[in-house]
Amino acid sequence: MVVGAARVRRLEISEFRNIATAAFDVPAAGMAIVGDNGQGKTNLLEALAYLRLLRSMRGARDRDLVRFGASAFHVRAALEGASARRADAGADRSGAKRVSLDGAPITRLNDALGALPSICVSPMDAAIISGGPAERRRYLDIALALSDASYLNALRHFRAALTRRNAVLRRRRRNAAAEARAWEPALAQHGAAVIGARTAWVAAVGGRFAELGRLVGETAPMALAYESPFADPAVTLATREDELLAALDAGRETDLARGATQTGPHRDDLGISLDARDIRVVGSAGQHRSAAIVLRLLEAETQRERTGVAPVLLLDDPFAELDRRRAGAVLELLAGEATGGGAQTIICVPRPDEIPEAFTRLERWSVSAGAFAPVGADRVRRQGLASEERRAHA
């Protein structure tokens, strides 16, 4: 049950992408930002998402987020309904990252993940459906790690053991087999936990995924399946760990020949089907987009149910590549998240007439060359509020 909603009260951005500087209070309900492509709409959402992921939601390196000619970028936000009241993050051109929560520097970045609970719905999400297994594993890892500390811990330990075993395999030294074997118990232990959590989540949300598929207007049934040799939901964690350990032992020689570990959750996939066939093969671009939006809605619901906090909705041209029927269905679901779920919503669209009626209640802002400003009556209203505040402090 939701006990609150995360909100950004104030946002300050400097030297991020094309945004030289931006500092403004964010209305409690959210904002509708209008501007041509390339002006900074997505960059603003990316800056906000950085306070959740501590990396670019578009896969860019930190150094590439720094505005041309600047030495470092910074994103700061005053929050409510989140674990911290203030989150600060930045990085310089060397890639050195600095993060603090409530003014205290964070040395272990995992401790600051999810500082701003948020979900971003973007046309880029179609790559989750059409791309390779790594895209879908990344989706799973983010959705689960930021809503379950035990999953994040298991994933972190699994990746550390995997990195060390792969380094041994690549060196191919005389005692490489024995050195690789030394890392296998950790791989099996933490890998079994990762697979178990993914399997349980897919089983738990499978029915809801199919329901949301119908609600976004798909006439053919949509389904999720976790694809792994170790995904039997009936086995215990200990049995799964034993099976994984046996598979690592059996595949060690092959791994040595290939220089990489071939067994484990880093090789699994999230299967998505449409009418019992792989959606990547039979689905249209619109169906890929619809399925991706359904996954984002599931991510938001998982966040809400596991943490009791409704995440901020970041909507980047959310109806792009959707026909009118699908767009209307998606709009209804997103509006439900914003109103029924209580989520603060920041929606970005190219033209004013593309702001859906359900979001016309949001204060309207414009963006041009990385500069943001309230529009028309909203500008006058904000100036009046600022004058009142100045008089109150005079």
N, C-alpha and C positions, 0 to 999 in steps of 0.2 A: 504494500500500500504506500502511495506517495505521501510523504510527510512534508514536502516542500519542493520548491523549484529553484534551480540555480539561476542567478541573474548577474549580468554585468551592469554595474552601476556607473562606472566611468572607465573609459578606455583611452590609453595614450600609446601611440605608435611613433617610432622615429626610425628613419633610414631603412624601412622595410620595403623591398621591391621598388615600386615607383612612388611610395608614400614617404615624402621627406619628413613631414610631421603632421600628426593628427591627434587632437585631444578634445574629447567631448563627453558629456554625460549621456548615457544610453537610457532612453525611456524604458520604464518597467515592462511595458508590453512588447517593446522591440522597435524596429525601424524597417521601412521599405526604402531601399536605396536604388535610385534610377541613374543610369549613365551608359554611354556608349561602351562597346567592348574595348578593352585595352586601357580603360581609364583608372581602374583600381578596385572595382567591386570585388572580384575574386581575391585580390590581394588582402583586402580587409578581412574576409572570412578566413583566409589562410593564416593571418596573424592571430585571430581568435582561436583557431584550431591548434595553433602552435602551443597555446597554454594548456591544451589537453594532451597532445602527443609528444611535445618537446622536439618535434621535427616537422618538416613540411608535409602537409597532407598530399602534396603533389609529387613527393619523392625527390625534391631538390635537396642538394647539399646546403648546410647552413651558410657557408660562405657565399653561395649563389643567391641567398635571400637579401644580402646586404645591398642597399641601393648603390648604383654606380657612383664612384667618387667618394663614398663614405667608408669609414673604417669598421663600423659595427652597427647592428640593428638592435632595437630594444622594443619589447612589447610589455606594457604594464596594464593591469586591470584591477579595479576595486570590485569585489564580488560580494554577493550575499547568497545564502543557501548552499554554499560550497564548503569544503573542509578548511579553506583558508579565506581570510577577508581581503587579502591582497596577494596577487601573483605577479612576479616579474621574471622575464626571460629574455635572453639575448645571446648573440654570438658575434665574433669578429671574423675578419677575413681569413684568419688562420684556422678557423673552425672551432676555436675555443668557446665553450658554452658557459654561460653564467645564469643560474636560476636561484630565485629566493622566494620564500613564502612568508608572508607577514614580516618581512624585513630580515628574516634569518636565512643565510646562504645554505643551499642544499648541495651536499657533496655526493650523495647517491641519487642519481637522477630518477631512479624508480620511485623514490619517496615523493616525487613531485608530479608523477604521471597522473593525469586526470584532474589536475588542480581546477580547471574549468570544465565541468561536465558539459559536453556539447556533442551534437551529431550534425554532420554536414551532408546535405543532399545535393549532388552535383552531377552534371552530364558526364563527368569523368568516371562516375561510378559504374558506367556500363562496362568498363574494363574488368570489373570483378567477375562479370558473367562471361564476357567474350575472351578474356585473357587466360593465361596459363594457371596451373594449380597454385603457384606462389601468390597470385593475387587473392585467391579465396582463402588460403592459409593466413595471409596477413589480415584479412577481414576477420576471421575467426579469432586470431590472437588478440587483436585490438578490442573486439567486442567482449571477450571473456576476461582478458587481463585487466581491463579498466573497470570491471564490475565484480572481480573476484581476486582478492589478494593471494589466495593459495594457488590459483592458476598462474598468476604472474610469477610467483616464487618458483613453481615447478618449471615454467617455461625458461626462466632465467638460468636455473641450474642445468636444464637440459642443453640449452644453447652453449653454455660454457664447456660442458663435457664434450659436446659435438665438435666444437672448435678445436679442442685439444686432441681429440682422437683423429680428426681429419689432418691436423698438422703432422701427427706421427705417421699417418698413412702416406702423406705426400713425400716425406723425407726418405722412406723406404730403406731405413737403416737395417743392419743385420738383426737387431732385436726388435724390429718394428712390430712384429706380431704380438710379442709379449707386452710391449708398451701400449699397443692398441687395446689388448685384452684388459689392461688395468682400468681403462675408462668405461668399459662396458657395463659394470654394475650401476654406475651413476646414470648412464644413458638409459638403461632399462628401468631404473626406479623412477626417474623424473619423466621419461618418455611415456611410461605407462600412465602416470598421473595426467599428463597432457592429453593423451588419447582418450582416457576415461572421461575427462571433463568435456572434451569436444563431443564425444559420442553421446553423453548424457544431455548436453545442451541441444543437439540436433534432434534427439528423440523428444525432448520436452517441447520444442517450438515447431516441430514438423507440422502438426495440425494447424497451428496459427499461421504458418507460412502458406499453407494451402488456402486457408480462409482469406488471408490478405490478397493472395493471387486472384481469388474470385472477386474481391471487393475492388481491385484496380481494373477489373473488366476483362480478365482473361477467361475465355470460355473453356479452354482446355485445362485440365487439372495440372497444377504445378506442385512439385515435391522436392524435398531436401533429403540427402542421404550422406552420411559420413563414410568416405571410401578409404578403408584401411584394412590390412590383413588382421589387425588386432582389435577391430571395432565391435566384437560381439558384446552387446550390452549385458548379456547374462553372466559373463565371467567376472570373477572378483579381481580387485586390483592386484593382489598377490599373483594370481594366475596369469594375468596380462603381463606382469613384470617378468615372470618366468618364461613366458612365450617369447617376449621380446629379447630377453637375454640369450635364449637358445638360438633365435634367428641371427643375432649379432655374431654369435660364435660360429654358426654354420656359414655365414657370409664373409668371414674375415679375410679369407684368401682373395675372394673376388674384390673386396674393398681395397685390399693392398694393391691389386692390379690396376684398379681404376683411380686410386688415390683419393677416395671419398667414401663416406658411410652411405650405404644404399638402403638401410633399414631404419625406420623410425617415423615419428610424426612429421618430420620435415619432408617426407616423401608422400604424404597423404593428400587427399583432396576433398573438397566439399562438392558433392555431386548435386546438380540442379537440373531437374527434368521438366519437360513440358509434354503432357500427354504420353508419359513414360519413355520419352526420348530425350537425349542430351539437348538442352536448350541452346547450347553453342552451335549445334548443327542445324536444328530445325527452327530456331527462333528468329524473328525479324529484329531489326534495330530497335523498334518500339517495344517489343517484348523483352529484349535484353535490358532496356531502360526501366521497364516496369518491374522486372525481377530485382534489379539493383535497388530500386526505391523500397520494395518490400523488405529486402535485407536491412536497409537503413532503419526502417520502421521497427523491425525486430530488435535491432541494436538499441534503439531508443527505449523500447519496452523492457528489454533486459536490464538496461541501466536503471530505469525507474523501479522495477520490481526488486532488484537485488540491493540497491543502495537507498531506496526511498527518496531519491532526488530526480526530478524531471530535468533532463538536460536542455541547454539552450539549443534551439533549432536554427541552423545556419543553412539557408536555402539559396543556392546559387542557380538562378534561372531554372527552377525545378521542373518546368513543363516543356523544356526543349526536347525536340525529337519525339514528342508524344502527340497522337492525334487528339481531336477534341474530346472524344469519348473517354479515352484513358486519362487525359489531363483533368477532366471533371472529377473522375473517380479518385485520382491521386490528390486533388485539391481537397476533397472532402476528408480524406484520411489525415492529411497534413494539418488542416484546420482543426480537426479533432485533437491532434497532439498539442496544438497551440492553445486551444481554449479548454477542452476537457482535461487535458493533461497539465494545463497551467504553464506551458513552456514559453519563455521569452523567445521571440522569433525575429530574426534578421533576414529579410528576403532581399535579394538583388536581382533586378531585371533591367533589360536594355531600354524599355520605353514605359512611360506612365500607364498606357492602356494595357500593359501586361501585368499590372498588379491585380491579382484576383480580388473579387469583391470581398471575400472573407478576410482579406488582409488590408483593405482600404482603411481600417481603423488605425493602422500603424502610422506613426509620424513619418512623413515623407522627407527624404533627404536626396540631394544630388551629389554626384561625384564627377570631377573633371581633373585630369592630370594628377590624380592622387590626393586631391583636396576635397573634403566633405563639408556640406553645409545644409541646414534645414531649408525647405522650400516654402515660399509664399507665406501663407497664414501661419504655418508652423514656425517659420523664422521669426515672425512678429511675436508669436506667443512666447517663444523661448527668450527673446529679447526682453519682453515684459517680465518674465520670471526672473531674469538676471537683474533687472533694475530693482525689483522688489527685494531680491536678496541683498543687493548693495545697500539699499535703504535700511534694511533690517540690521545690517552690520555697521551702519554709519554712527 
